[in-house]
Amino acid sequence: MHPDRASQVVSDSWAQQASWSRAANRRKRLIGRARAASLLCFVLAAALGTASAQLASGHRLAAQWAAFGAAVAAGAVTVLNSRAGRVQIQDWTRLRSVSEALKTDVYTYLAGAGAYRSPHAARVLRDAVDAIRIDASDLLHHLADFPLDHSRPLPDVDGIETYIRVRVRGQIDDYYRPKAEWMRARLRAVRRAELLFGGTAVLLGAWSGAFQVEEAAAWVAVLATVSATVVAYSTAAKYEYQELEFLRTADELERILSDWVLSADRSAQAEDTLVSRCEHVISVLNDTWMVKWSSEQ
């Protein structure tokens, strides 16, 4: 294929990857917002319901408004949960899967490895991209707001060494390890919240029992419900699982790079094996956690 046409093919493929990635990111944000809003509404429903019962005897109007707010919040939970259901999760994971598949092919092409050592590498890339898009054609409507942007520069990869620096080390240092730390911070925040709510519930229970304060006893159940809801939210977000998987993937890529450094073999076959191993590790992470997200909804 003519060099100019080959350049256009890889540029188009990279632009395609950007559109799928942006669509996946938007779908994930919408799911995350729906879950966070559902959590807030559930907490509000529990708190306002209890407040309404306690205000009924002396503040009738306030009690009515609290009951109204509790009913609205409880109804909103159902609506919001429908925005983060199985269909939405499956669409998001498939969008991300397509994005990552396109990225794998573009990086392998730029590294000149595997099937892309062919003199017809650009044609191979175009066929691979077309096949990926055909398999996911039912998701194309998600890309309507993300037209192709050819101004996005290609990765600075033109061989195996730059592939290692940009693709592999970039994934380890700029994505997997920072993401693992972010998940760890989220998990710590959830555990602290659980401890706070649990400790407060214990204090209210003790206060209620020791001083016969019936109003405090009602809030013990509220705090227990809130604590359980926060834990359920963390479980749904899979903070602990994602932290572990990000660390495992980074560690596996580090081992592959260590093997490459220690090996004296720099043949084309060795380069192909390196790229294949790295891309396999990256794709396994994507596939496994996407399956986990989808299967547990």
Beta strands, then each sheet from edge to edge (+ up, - down):
end
